[in-house]
Amino acid sequence: MEVSTIMQTIMNLLIGLGYAIVTLLVSVATLYMLDHYVYKNINFLEEIKKGNMAASLFYSVVLMFVAVIVTIAIN
């Protein structure tokens, strides 16, 4: 049975979506563990609510680096 080009494209898109979902879940879980085990004394969410730009930038950069590392590991 021959697979058409459209089916191959759909399968590649689904595989890419699966990788993206796995990367997102692992990244968020890693960020959660970093937040609760490494930075115990700093409540980043409260600091962000207070308007602390440094905390929000740090939090977003850590999430971005975790996502990059997980993406490289998955591929």
mmCIF file of the N, C-alpha and C atoms, coordinates in Angstrom:
data_MODEL
# 
_entry.id   MODEL 
# 
loop_
_atom_site.group_PDB 
_atom_site.id 
_atom_site.type_symbol 
_atom_site.label_atom_id 
_atom_site.label_alt_id 
_atom_site.label_comp_id 
_atom_site.label_asym_id 
_atom_site.label_entity_id 
_atom_site.label_seq_id 
_atom_site.pdbx_PDB_ins_code 
_atom_site.Cartn_x 
_atom_site.Cartn_y 
_atom_site.Cartn_z 
_atom_site.occupancy 
_atom_site.B_iso_or_equiv 
_atom_site.pdbx_formal_charge 
_atom_site.auth_seq_id 
_atom_site.auth_comp_id 
_atom_site.auth_asym_id 
_atom_site.auth_atom_id 
_atom_site.pdbx_PDB_model_num 
ATOM 1   N N  . MET A 1 1  ? 0.843  -1.176 0.000  1.00 0.00 ? 1  MET A N  1 
ATOM 2   C CA . MET A 1 1  ? 0.000  0.000  0.000  1.00 0.00 ? 1  MET A CA 1 
ATOM 3   C C  . MET A 1 1  ? 0.889  1.240  0.000  1.00 0.00 ? 1  MET A C  1 
ATOM 4   N N  . GLU A 1 2  ? 0.613  2.125  -0.903 1.00 0.00 ? 2  GLU A N  1 
ATOM 5   C CA . GLU A 1 2  ? 1.425  3.326  -1.055 1.00 0.00 ? 2  GLU A CA 1 
ATOM 6   C C  . GLU A 1 2  ? 0.821  4.484  -0.262 1.00 0.00 ? 2  GLU A C  1 
ATOM 7   N N  . VAL A 1 3  ? 1.682  5.204  0.428  1.00 0.00 ? 3  VAL A N  1 
ATOM 8   C CA . VAL A 1 3  ? 1.232  6.331  1.233  1.00 0.00 ? 3  VAL A CA 1 
ATOM 9   C C  . VAL A 1 3  ? 1.397  7.601  0.406  1.00 0.00 ? 3  VAL A C  1 
ATOM 10  N N  . SER A 1 4  ? 0.355  8.417  0.399  1.00 0.00 ? 4  SER A N  1 
ATOM 11  C CA . SER A 1 4  ? 0.413  9.636  -0.407 1.00 0.00 ? 4  SER A CA 1 
ATOM 12  C C  . SER A 1 4  ? 1.242  10.706 0.281  1.00 0.00 ? 4  SER A C  1 
ATOM 13  N N  . THR A 1 5  ? 1.570  11.720 -0.484 1.00 0.00 ? 5  THR A N  1 
ATOM 14  C CA . THR A 1 5  ? 2.362  12.827 0.039  1.00 0.00 ? 5  THR A CA 1 
ATOM 15  C C  . THR A 1 5  ? 1.600  13.581 1.119  1.00 0.00 ? 5  THR A C  1 
ATOM 16  N N  . ILE A 1 6  ? 0.309  13.705 0.972  1.00 0.00 ? 6  ILE A N  1 
ATOM 17  C CA . ILE A 1 6  ? -0.507 14.405 1.966  1.00 0.00 ? 6  ILE A CA 1 
ATOM 18  C C  . ILE A 1 6  ? -0.497 13.639 3.283  1.00 0.00 ? 6  ILE A C  1 
ATOM 19  N N  . MET A 1 7  ? -0.596 12.334 3.225  1.00 0.00 ? 7  MET A N  1 
ATOM 20  C CA . MET A 1 7  ? -0.560 11.533 4.444  1.00 0.00 ? 7  MET A CA 1 
ATOM 21  C C  . MET A 1 7  ? 0.812  11.625 5.123  1.00 0.00 ? 7  MET A C  1 
ATOM 22  N N  . GLN A 1 8  ? 1.877  11.639 4.328  1.00 0.00 ? 8  GLN A N  1 
ATOM 23  C CA . GLN A 1 8  ? 3.207  11.791 4.897  1.00 0.00 ? 8  GLN A CA 1 
ATOM 24  C C  . GLN A 1 8  ? 3.349  13.148 5.584  1.00 0.00 ? 8  GLN A C  1 
ATOM 25  N N  . THR A 1 9  ? 2.821  14.184 4.959  1.00 0.00 ? 9  THR A N  1 
ATOM 26  C CA . THR A 1 9  ? 2.879  15.521 5.543  1.00 0.00 ? 9  THR A CA 1 
ATOM 27  C C  . THR A 1 9  ? 2.086  15.577 6.838  1.00 0.00 ? 9  THR A C  1 
ATOM 28  N N  . ILE A 1 10 ? 0.919  14.984 6.859  1.00 0.00 ? 10 ILE A N  1 
ATOM 29  C CA . ILE A 1 10 ? 0.097  14.966 8.066  1.00 0.00 ? 10 ILE A CA 1 
ATOM 30  C C  . ILE A 1 10 ? 0.805  14.195 9.177  1.00 0.00 ? 10 ILE A C  1 
ATOM 31  N N  . MET A 1 11 ? 1.414  13.069 8.834  1.00 0.00 ? 11 MET A N  1 
ATOM 32  C CA . MET A 1 11 ? 2.134  12.285 9.839  1.00 0.00 ? 11 MET A CA 1 
ATOM 33  C C  . MET A 1 11 ? 3.327  13.071 10.400 1.00 0.00 ? 11 MET A C  1 
ATOM 34  N N  . ASN A 1 12 ? 4.068  13.763 9.531  1.00 0.00 ? 12 ASN A N  1 
ATOM 35  C CA . ASN A 1 12 ? 5.193  14.572 9.995  1.00 0.00 ? 12 ASN A CA 1 
ATOM 36  C C  . ASN A 1 12 ? 4.723  15.707 10.903 1.00 0.00 ? 12 ASN A C  1 
ATOM 37  N N  . LEU A 1 13 ? 3.598  16.320 10.564 1.00 0.00 ? 13 LEU A N  1 
ATOM 38  C CA . LEU A 1 13 ? 3.050  17.374 11.410 1.00 0.00 ? 13 LEU A CA 1 
ATOM 39  C C  . LEU A 1 13 ? 2.623  16.831 12.771 1.00 0.00 ? 13 LEU A C  1 
ATOM 40  N N  . LEU A 1 14 ? 2.008  15.652 12.777 1.00 0.00 ? 14 LEU A N  1 
ATOM 41  C CA . LEU A 1 14 ? 1.594  15.047 14.047 1.00 0.00 ? 14 LEU A CA 1 
ATOM 42  C C  . LEU A 1 14 ? 2.792  14.657 14.907 1.00 0.00 ? 14 LEU A C  1 
ATOM 43  N N  . ILE A 1 15 ? 3.839  14.163 14.283 1.00 0.00 ? 15 ILE A N  1 
ATOM 44  C CA . ILE A 1 15 ? 5.054  13.820 15.019 1.00 0.00 ? 15 ILE A CA 1 
ATOM 45  C C  . ILE A 1 15 ? 5.685  15.085 15.601 1.00 0.00 ? 15 ILE A C  1 
ATOM 46  N N  . GLY A 1 16 ? 5.744  16.149 14.820 1.00 0.00 ? 16 GLY A N  1 
ATOM 47  C CA . GLY A 1 16 ? 6.272  17.422 15.310 1.00 0.00 ? 16 GLY A CA 1 
ATOM 48  C C  . GLY A 1 16 ? 5.440  17.980 16.450 1.00 0.00 ? 16 GLY A C  1 
ATOM 49  N N  . LEU A 1 17 ? 4.124  17.860 16.336 1.00 0.00 ? 17 LEU A N  1 
ATOM 50  C CA . LEU A 1 17 ? 3.239  18.316 17.407 1.00 0.00 ? 17 LEU A CA 1 
ATOM 51  C C  . LEU A 1 17 ? 3.446  17.492 18.675 1.00 0.00 ? 17 LEU A C  1 
ATOM 52  N N  . GLY A 1 18 ? 3.638  16.203 18.506 1.00 0.00 ? 18 GLY A N  1 
ATOM 53  C CA . GLY A 1 18 ? 3.911  15.340 19.656 1.00 0.00 ? 18 GLY A CA 1 
ATOM 54  C C  . GLY A 1 18 ? 5.201  15.736 20.358 1.00 0.00 ? 18 GLY A C  1 
ATOM 55  N N  . TYR A 1 19 ? 6.266  15.989 19.573 1.00 0.00 ? 19 TYR A N  1 
ATOM 56  C CA . TYR A 1 19 ? 7.518  16.452 20.165 1.00 0.00 ? 19 TYR A CA 1 
ATOM 57  C C  . TYR A 1 19 ? 7.329  17.773 20.902 1.00 0.00 ? 19 TYR A C  1 
ATOM 58  N N  . ALA A 1 20 ? 6.551  18.679 20.323 1.00 0.00 ? 20 ALA A N  1 
ATOM 59  C CA . ALA A 1 20 ? 6.326  19.979 20.955 1.00 0.00 ? 20 ALA A CA 1 
ATOM 60  C C  . ALA A 1 20 ? 5.586  19.822 22.281 1.00 0.00 ? 20 ALA A C  1 
ATOM 61  N N  . ILE A 1 21 ? 4.605  18.948 22.328 1.00 0.00 ? 21 ILE A N  1 
ATOM 62  C CA . ILE A 1 21 ? 3.841  18.736 23.563 1.00 0.00 ? 21 ILE A CA 1 
ATOM 63  C C  . ILE A 1 21 ? 4.720  18.096 24.635 1.00 0.00 ? 21 ILE A C  1 
ATOM 64  N N  . VAL A 1 22 ? 5.509  17.102 24.253 1.00 0.00 ? 22 VAL A N  1 
ATOM 65  C CA . VAL A 1 22 ? 6.406  16.456 25.211 1.00 0.00 ? 22 VAL A CA 1 
ATOM 66  C C  . VAL A 1 22 ? 7.434  17.463 25.730 1.00 0.00 ? 22 VAL A C  1 
ATOM 67  N N  . THR A 1 23 ? 7.988  18.272 24.848 1.00 0.00 ? 23 THR A N  1 
ATOM 68  C CA . THR A 1 23 ? 8.955  19.288 25.250 1.00 0.00 ? 23 THR A CA 1 
ATOM 69  C C  . THR A 1 23 ? 8.336  20.284 26.216 1.00 0.00 ? 23 THR A C  1 
ATOM 70  N N  . LEU A 1 24 ? 7.124  20.711 25.928 1.00 0.00 ? 24 LEU A N  1 
ATOM 71  C CA . LEU A 1 24 ? 6.442  21.658 26.804 1.00 0.00 ? 24 LEU A CA 1 
ATOM 72  C C  . LEU A 1 24 ? 6.212  21.061 28.186 1.00 0.00 ? 24 LEU A C  1 
ATOM 73  N N  . LEU A 1 25 ? 5.743  19.825 28.234 1.00 0.00 ? 25 LEU A N  1 
ATOM 74  C CA . LEU A 1 25 ? 5.475  19.189 29.525 1.00 0.00 ? 25 LEU A CA 1 
ATOM 75  C C  . LEU A 1 25 ? 6.748  18.989 30.342 1.00 0.00 ? 25 LEU A C  1 
ATOM 76  N N  . VAL A 1 26 ? 7.794  18.520 29.705 1.00 0.00 ? 26 VAL A N  1 
ATOM 77  C CA . VAL A 1 26 ? 9.047  18.296 30.420 1.00 0.00 ? 26 VAL A CA 1 
ATOM 78  C C  . VAL A 1 26 ? 9.653  19.634 30.858 1.00 0.00 ? 26 VAL A C  1 
ATOM 79  N N  . SER A 1 27 ? 9.546  20.653 30.037 1.00 0.00 ? 27 SER A N  1 
ATOM 80  C CA . SER A 1 27 ? 10.082 21.965 30.391 1.00 0.00 ? 27 SER A CA 1 
ATOM 81  C C  . SER A 1 27 ? 9.356  22.557 31.587 1.00 0.00 ? 27 SER A C  1 
ATOM 82  N N  . VAL A 1 28 ? 8.050  22.486 31.586 1.00 0.00 ? 28 VAL A N  1 
ATOM 83  C CA . VAL A 1 28 ? 7.278  23.030 32.696 1.00 0.00 ? 28 VAL A CA 1 
ATOM 84  C C  . VAL A 1 28 ? 7.541  22.236 33.966 1.00 0.00 ? 28 VAL A C  1 
ATOM 85  N N  . ALA A 1 29 ? 7.652  20.919 33.849 1.00 0.00 ? 29 ALA A N  1 
ATOM 86  C CA . ALA A 1 29 ? 7.950  20.103 35.025 1.00 0.00 ? 29 ALA A CA 1 
ATOM 87  C C  . ALA A 1 29 ? 9.333  20.426 35.578 1.00 0.00 ? 29 ALA A C  1 
ATOM 88  N N  . THR A 1 30 ? 10.300 20.634 34.709 1.00 0.00 ? 30 THR A N  1 
ATOM 89  C CA . THR A 1 30 ? 11.645 20.993 35.149 1.00 0.00 ? 30 THR A CA 1 
ATOM 90  C C  . THR A 1 30 ? 11.663 22.370 35.795 1.00 0.00 ? 30 THR A C  1 
ATOM 91  N N  . LEU A 1 31 ? 10.931 23.305 35.212 1.00 0.00 ? 31 LEU A N  1 
ATOM 92  C CA . LEU A 1 31 ? 10.842 24.634 35.805 1.00 0.00 ? 31 LEU A CA 1 
ATOM 93  C C  . LEU A 1 31 ? 10.176 24.575 37.170 1.00 0.00 ? 31 LEU A C  1 
ATOM 94  N N  . TYR A 1 32 ? 9.165  23.746 37.318 1.00 0.00 ? 32 TYR A N  1 
ATOM 95  C CA . TYR A 1 32 ? 8.495  23.565 38.608 1.00 0.00 ? 32 TYR A CA 1 
ATOM 96  C C  . TYR A 1 32 ? 9.475  23.009 39.646 1.00 0.00 ? 32 TYR A C  1 
ATOM 97  N N  . MET A 1 33 ? 10.264 22.008 39.248 1.00 0.00 ? 33 MET A N  1 
ATOM 98  C CA . MET A 1 33 ? 11.224 21.425 40.176 1.00 0.00 ? 33 MET A CA 1 
ATOM 99  C C  . MET A 1 33 ? 12.304 22.436 40.553 1.00 0.00 ? 33 MET A C  1 
ATOM 100 N N  . LEU A 1 34 ? 12.777 23.216 39.581 1.00 0.00 ? 34 LEU A N  1 
ATOM 101 C CA . LEU A 1 34 ? 13.750 24.255 39.896 1.00 0.00 ? 34 LEU A CA 1 
ATOM 102 C C  . LEU A 1 34 ? 13.169 25.269 40.867 1.00 0.00 ? 34 LEU A C  1 
ATOM 103 N N  . ASP A 1 35 ? 11.924 25.640 40.649 1.00 0.00 ? 35 ASP A N  1 
ATOM 104 C CA . ASP A 1 35 ? 11.268 26.648 41.475 1.00 0.00 ? 35 ASP A CA 1 
ATOM 105 C C  . ASP A 1 35 ? 11.082 26.157 42.905 1.00 0.00 ? 35 ASP A C  1 
ATOM 106 N N  . HIS A 1 36 ? 10.751 24.901 43.077 1.00 0.00 ? 36 HIS A N  1 
ATOM 107 C CA . HIS A 1 36 ? 10.438 24.405 44.414 1.00 0.00 ? 36 HIS A CA 1 
ATOM 108 C C  . HIS A 1 36 ? 11.612 23.770 45.149 1.00 0.00 ? 36 HIS A C  1 
ATOM 109 N N  . TYR A 1 37 ? 12.642 23.344 44.445 1.00 0.00 ? 37 TYR A N  1 
ATOM 110 C CA . TYR A 1 37 ? 13.752 22.679 45.114 1.00 0.00 ? 37 TYR A CA 1 
ATOM 111 C C  . TYR A 1 37 ? 15.035 23.506 45.125 1.00 0.00 ? 37 TYR A C  1 
ATOM 112 N N  . VAL A 1 38 ? 15.301 24.244 44.072 1.00 0.00 ? 38 VAL A N  1 
ATOM 113 C CA . VAL A 1 38 ? 16.536 25.019 44.013 1.00 0.00 ? 38 VAL A CA 1 
ATOM 114 C C  . VAL A 1 38 ? 16.333 26.405 44.614 1.00 0.00 ? 38 VAL A C  1 
ATOM 115 N N  . TYR A 1 39 ? 15.237 27.062 44.216 1.00 0.00 ? 39 TYR A N  1 
ATOM 116 C CA . TYR A 1 39 ? 14.953 28.417 44.702 1.00 0.00 ? 39 TYR A CA 1 
ATOM 117 C C  . TYR A 1 39 ? 13.810 28.369 45.710 1.00 0.00 ? 39 TYR A C  1 
ATOM 118 N N  . LYS A 1 40 ? 14.046 27.739 46.843 1.00 0.00 ? 40 LYS A N  1 
ATOM 119 C CA . LYS A 1 40 ? 13.007 27.563 47.863 1.00 0.00 ? 40 LYS A CA 1 
ATOM 120 C C  . LYS A 1 40 ? 12.581 28.889 48.484 1.00 0.00 ? 40 LYS A C  1 
ATOM 121 N N  . ASN A 1 41 ? 13.522 29.776 48.708 1.00 0.00 ? 41 ASN A N  1 
ATOM 122 C CA . ASN A 1 41 ? 13.236 30.996 49.450 1.00 0.00 ? 41 ASN A CA 1 
ATOM 123 C C  . ASN A 1 41 ? 12.677 32.128 48.587 1.00 0.00 ? 41 ASN A C  1 
ATOM 124 N N  . ILE A 1 42 ? 12.664 31.966 47.278 1.00 0.00 ? 42 ILE A N  1 
ATOM 125 C CA . ILE A 1 42 ? 12.183 33.011 46.387 1.00 0.00 ? 42 ILE A CA 1 
ATOM 126 C C  . ILE A 1 42 ? 10.866 32.558 45.769 1.00 0.00 ? 42 ILE A C  1 
ATOM 127 N N  . ASN A 1 43 ? 9.830  33.362 45.977 1.00 0.00 ? 43 ASN A N  1 
ATOM 128 C CA . ASN A 1 43 ? 8.538  33.084 45.347 1.00 0.00 ? 43 ASN A CA 1 
ATOM 129 C C  . ASN A 1 43 ? 8.441  33.952 44.097 1.00 0.00 ? 43 ASN A C  1 
ATOM 130 N N  . PHE A 1 44 ? 8.793  33.369 42.959 1.00 0.00 ? 44 PHE A N  1 
ATOM 131 C CA . PHE A 1 44 ? 8.845  34.127 41.721 1.00 0.00 ? 44 PHE A CA 1 
ATOM 132 C C  . PHE A 1 44 ? 7.479  34.668 41.320 1.00 0.00 ? 44 PHE A C  1 
ATOM 133 N N  . LEU A 1 45 ? 6.430  33.908 41.532 1.00 0.00 ? 45 LEU A N  1 
ATOM 134 C CA . LEU A 1 45 ? 5.104  34.371 41.120 1.00 0.00 ? 45 LEU A CA 1 
ATOM 135 C C  . LEU A 1 45 ? 4.671  35.594 41.917 1.00 0.00 ? 45 LEU A C  1 
ATOM 136 N N  . GLU A 1 46 ? 4.980  35.620 43.202 1.00 0.00 ? 46 GLU A N  1 
ATOM 137 C CA . GLU A 1 46 ? 4.657  36.802 44.011 1.00 0.00 ? 46 GLU A CA 1 
ATOM 138 C C  . GLU A 1 46 ? 5.493  37.998 43.574 1.00 0.00 ? 46 GLU A C  1 
ATOM 139 N N  . GLU A 1 47 ? 6.752  37.756 43.281 1.00 0.00 ? 47 GLU A N  1 
ATOM 140 C CA . GLU A 1 47 ? 7.615  38.846 42.823 1.00 0.00 ? 47 GLU A CA 1 
ATOM 141 C C  . GLU A 1 47 ? 7.143  39.406 41.486 1.00 0.00 ? 47 GLU A C  1 
ATOM 142 N N  . ILE A 1 48 ? 6.692  38.533 40.605 1.00 0.00 ? 48 ILE A N  1 
ATOM 143 C CA . ILE A 1 48 ? 6.181  38.986 39.311 1.00 0.00 ? 48 ILE A CA 1 
ATOM 144 C C  . ILE A 1 48 ? 4.896  39.783 39.507 1.00 0.00 ? 48 ILE A C  1 
ATOM 145 N N  . LYS A 1 49 ? 4.031  39.327 40.416 1.00 0.00 ? 49 LYS A N  1 
ATOM 146 C CA . LYS A 1 49 ? 2.794  40.071 40.701 1.00 0.00 ? 49 LYS A CA 1 
ATOM 147 C C  . LYS A 1 49 ? 3.082  41.449 41.266 1.00 0.00 ? 49 LYS A C  1 
ATOM 148 N N  . LYS A 1 50 ? 4.190  41.585 42.013 1.00 0.00 ? 50 LYS A N  1 
ATOM 149 C CA . LYS A 1 50 ? 4.577  42.879 42.566 1.00 0.00 ? 50 LYS A CA 1 
ATOM 150 C C  . LYS A 1 50 ? 5.165  43.801 41.503 1.00 0.00 ? 50 LYS A C  1 
ATOM 151 N N  . GLY A 1 51 ? 5.463  43.258 40.340 1.00 0.00 ? 51 GLY A N  1 
ATOM 152 C CA . GLY A 1 51 ? 6.019  44.069 39.260 1.00 0.00 ? 51 GLY A CA 1 
ATOM 153 C C  . GLY A 1 51 ? 7.522  43.981 39.144 1.00 0.00 ? 51 GLY A C  1 
ATOM 154 N N  . ASN A 1 52 ? 8.131  42.973 39.727 1.00 0.00 ? 52 ASN A N  1 
ATOM 155 C CA . ASN A 1 52 ? 9.574  42.794 39.669 1.00 0.00 ? 52 ASN A CA 1 
ATOM 156 C C  . ASN A 1 52 ? 9.952  42.258 38.290 1.00 0.00 ? 52 ASN A C  1 
ATOM 157 N N  . MET A 1 53 ? 10.488 43.144 37.459 1.00 0.00 ? 53 MET A N  1 
ATOM 158 C CA . MET A 1 53 ? 10.844 42.760 36.093 1.00 0.00 ? 53 MET A CA 1 
ATOM 159 C C  . MET A 1 53 ? 12.009 41.781 36.055 1.00 0.00 ? 53 MET A C  1 
ATOM 160 N N  . ALA A 1 54 ? 12.935 41.902 36.987 1.00 0.00 ? 54 ALA A N  1 
ATOM 161 C CA . ALA A 1 54 ? 14.084 40.992 37.017 1.00 0.00 ? 54 ALA A CA 1 
ATOM 162 C C  . ALA A 1 54 ? 13.630 39.560 37.263 1.00 0.00 ? 54 ALA A C  1 
ATOM 163 N N  . ALA A 1 55 ? 12.670 39.394 38.160 1.00 0.00 ? 55 ALA A N  1 
ATOM 164 C CA . ALA A 1 55 ? 12.162 38.047 38.444 1.00 0.00 ? 55 ALA A CA 1 
ATOM 165 C C  . ALA A 1 55 ? 11.450 37.468 37.233 1.00 0.00 ? 55 ALA A C  1 
ATOM 166 N N  . SER A 1 56 ? 10.674 38.297 36.543 1.00 0.00 ? 56 SER A N  1 
ATOM 167 C CA . SER A 1 56 ? 9.955  37.790 35.366 1.00 0.00 ? 56 SER A CA 1 
ATOM 168 C C  . SER A 1 56 ? 10.912 37.455 34.228 1.00 0.00 ? 56 SER A C  1 
ATOM 169 N N  . LEU A 1 57 ? 11.937 38.271 34.033 1.00 0.00 ? 57 LEU A N  1 
ATOM 170 C CA . LEU A 1 57 ? 12.929 37.972 32.998 1.00 0.00 ? 57 LEU A CA 1 
ATOM 171 C C  . LEU A 1 57 ? 13.703 36.703 33.330 1.00 0.00 ? 57 LEU A C  1 
ATOM 172 N N  . PHE A 1 58 ? 14.124 36.570 34.580 1.00 0.00 ? 58 PHE A N  1 
ATOM 173 C CA . PHE A 1 58 ? 14.856 35.374 34.991 1.00 0.00 ? 58 PHE A CA 1 
ATOM 174 C C  . PHE A 1 58 ? 14.009 34.132 34.806 1.00 0.00 ? 58 PHE A C  1 
ATOM 175 N N  . TYR A 1 59 ? 12.761 34.205 35.226 1.00 0.00 ? 59 TYR A N  1 
ATOM 176 C CA . TYR A 1 59 ? 11.850 33.065 35.124 1.00 0.00 ? 59 TYR A CA 1 
ATOM 177 C C  . TYR A 1 59 ? 11.637 32.664 33.665 1.00 0.00 ? 59 TYR A C  1 
ATOM 178 N N  . SER A 1 60 ? 11.453 33.644 32.791 1.00 0.00 ? 60 SER A N  1 
ATOM 179 C CA . SER A 1 60 ? 11.213 33.332 31.379 1.00 0.00 ? 60 SER A CA 1 
ATOM 180 C C  . SER A 1 60 ? 12.476 32.809 30.698 1.00 0.00 ? 60 SER A C  1 
ATOM 181 N N  . VAL A 1 61 ? 13.634 33.344 31.060 1.00 0.00 ? 61 VAL A N  1 
ATOM 182 C CA . VAL A 1 61 ? 14.881 32.867 30.462 1.00 0.00 ? 61 VAL A CA 1 
ATOM 183 C C  . VAL A 1 61 ? 15.182 31.442 30.909 1.00 0.00 ? 61 VAL A C  1 
ATOM 184 N N  . VAL A 1 62 ? 14.930 31.141 32.168 1.00 0.00 ? 62 VAL A N  1 
ATOM 185 C CA . VAL A 1 62 ? 15.136 29.768 32.643 1.00 0.00 ? 62 VAL A CA 1 
ATOM 186 C C  . VAL A 1 62 ? 14.217 28.816 31.890 1.00 0.00 ? 62 VAL A C  1 
ATOM 187 N N  . LEU A 1 63 ? 12.956 29.200 31.691 1.00 0.00 ? 63 LEU A N  1 
ATOM 188 C CA . LEU A 1 63 ? 12.037 28.351 30.933 1.00 0.00 ? 63 LEU A CA 1 
ATOM 189 C C  . LEU A 1 63 ? 12.514 28.164 29.505 1.00 0.00 ? 63 LEU A C  1 
ATOM 190 N N  . MET A 1 64 ? 13.023 29.224 28.885 1.00 0.00 ? 64 MET A N  1 
ATOM 191 C CA . MET A 1 64 ? 13.500 29.125 27.512 1.00 0.00 ? 64 MET A CA 1 
ATOM 192 C C  . MET A 1 64 ? 14.706 28.182 27.420 1.00 0.00 ? 64 MET A C  1 
ATOM 193 N N  . PHE A 1 65 ? 15.668 28.307 28.347 1.00 0.00 ? 65 PHE A N  1 
ATOM 194 C CA . PHE A 1 65 ? 16.835 27.432 28.310 1.00 0.00 ? 65 PHE A CA 1 
ATOM 195 C C  . PHE A 1 65 ? 16.474 25.984 28.594 1.00 0.00 ? 65 PHE A C  1 
ATOM 196 N N  . VAL A 1 66 ? 15.560 25.753 29.491 1.00 0.00 ? 66 VAL A N  1 
ATOM 197 C CA . VAL A 1 66 ? 15.098 24.384 29.757 1.00 0.00 ? 66 VAL A CA 1 
ATOM 198 C C  . VAL A 1 66 ? 14.438 23.809 28.508 1.00 0.00 ? 66 VAL A C  1 
ATOM 199 N N  . ALA A 1 67 ? 13.631 24.617 27.831 1.00 0.00 ? 67 ALA A N  1 
ATOM 200 C CA . ALA A 1 67 ? 12.975 24.145 26.603 1.00 0.00 ? 67 ALA A CA 1 
ATOM 201 C C  . ALA A 1 67 ? 14.006 23.815 25.518 1.00 0.00 ? 67 ALA A C  1 
ATOM 202 N N  . VAL A 1 68 ? 15.033 24.635 25.389 1.00 0.00 ? 68 VAL A N  1 
ATOM 203 C CA . VAL A 1 68 ? 16.075 24.362 24.396 1.00 0.00 ? 68 VAL A CA 1 
ATOM 204 C C  . VAL A 1 68 ? 16.813 23.077 24.719 1.00 0.00 ? 68 VAL A C  1 
ATOM 205 N N  . ILE A 1 69 ? 17.157 22.877 25.973 1.00 0.00 ? 69 ILE A N  1 
ATOM 206 C CA . ILE A 1 69 ? 17.871 21.671 26.376 1.00 0.00 ? 69 ILE A CA 1 
ATOM 207 C C  . ILE A 1 69 ? 17.022 20.438 26.157 1.00 0.00 ? 69 ILE A C  1 
ATOM 208 N N  . VAL A 1 70 ? 15.736 20.502 26.515 1.00 0.00 ? 70 VAL A N  1 
ATOM 209 C CA . VAL A 1 70 ? 14.856 19.354 26.326 1.00 0.00 ? 70 VAL A CA 1 
ATOM 210 C C  . VAL A 1 70 ? 14.650 19.077 24.838 1.00 0.00 ? 70 VAL A C  1 
ATOM 211 N N  . THR A 1 71 ? 14.516 20.117 24.033 1.00 0.00 ? 71 THR A N  1 
ATOM 212 C CA . THR A 1 71 ? 14.348 19.934 22.587 1.00 0.00 ? 71 THR A CA 1 
ATOM 213 C C  . THR A 1 71 ? 15.570 19.253 21.977 1.00 0.00 ? 71 THR A C  1 
ATOM 214 N N  . ILE A 1 72 ? 16.746 19.676 22.376 1.00 0.00 ? 72 ILE A N  1 
ATOM 215 C CA . ILE A 1 72 ? 17.972 19.037 21.866 1.00 0.00 ? 72 ILE A CA 1 
ATOM 216 C C  . ILE A 1 72 ? 18.042 17.590 22.310 1.00 0.00 ? 72 ILE A C  1 
ATOM 217 N N  . ALA A 1 73 ? 17.657 17.315 23.542 1.00 0.00 ? 73 ALA A N  1 
ATOM 218 C CA . ALA A 1 73 ? 17.700 15.950 24.063 1.00 0.00 ? 73 ALA A CA 1 
ATOM 219 C C  . ALA A 1 73 ? 16.716 15.038 23.350 1.00 0.00 ? 73 ALA A C  1 
ATOM 220 N N  . ILE A 1 74 ? 15.543 15.568 23.016 1.00 0.00 ? 74 ILE A N  1 
ATOM 221 C CA . ILE A 1 74 ? 14.537 14.754 22.339 1.00 0.00 ? 74 ILE A CA 1 
ATOM 222 C C  . ILE A 1 74 ? 14.935 14.446 20.907 1.00 0.00 ? 74 ILE A C  1 
ATOM 223 N N  . ASN A 1 75 ? 15.514 15.418 20.231 1.00 0.00 ? 75 ASN A N  1 
ATOM 224 C CA . ASN A 1 75 ? 15.898 15.183 18.837 1.00 0.00 ? 75 ASN A CA 1 
ATOM 225 C C  . ASN A 1 75 ? 17.130 14.335 18.805 1.00 0.00 ? 75 ASN A C  1 
# 
